[in-house]
């Protein structure tokens, strides 16, 4: 099993916060993280309004 991609999660966390700050995504979205075998992370968020961001 590959090591947990902590740095990648932190990078994505900052990107989501920036998207919220500039109004691209609403705050309070439910975010799910999908890990790839090469250590990358895909995050998908669904906002309360049904808005989806990936």
N, C-alpha and C positions, 0 to 999 in steps of 0.2 A: 504494500500500500504506500503511495507517495506521501511525503510529509504534508501537513496541513498548510495551505498557501496563505499564511497570515498577512504577508505584505500585499498580496493581490486583493484580499478582502478589505484591507485598510484603504487601498487605492480606490476601490469601487465605492466604499463608504463615503469617502470625500467627494467623489463624483456625484453620488446621489444627493448629498447635502448641497452641492453647488446647483444641481438641477432644481432643487426645491427653492433655493435662494433666488434664482432668476425666473421662477414661475413656470418651468417646464414640467414639473411634477408636483402634485399636492403633497403636503406633509401628512404623515399618518398612513402612508401606503404600506401594504403588506409586501415584504420583499422575500423572495426565495432565491437561494443560491444553488447553482448547478456546477459541479466540478468536472473538468475534463481530465483525461489521463495524463495530459502533458502539463498539468499544474495551473491551467487557466481557469477563470471563473466567469460564468455567465450569470448575471443577476436579472431577475424579472420582477417588476413591482406592479401591483394592482392597487390603484387608489380607491378611496371610498366611492367615488363617482363612477368607477368602472374603467377609468383611464389605465392603460397599460404602457409601461416603459421597459425597455430591455437594453 
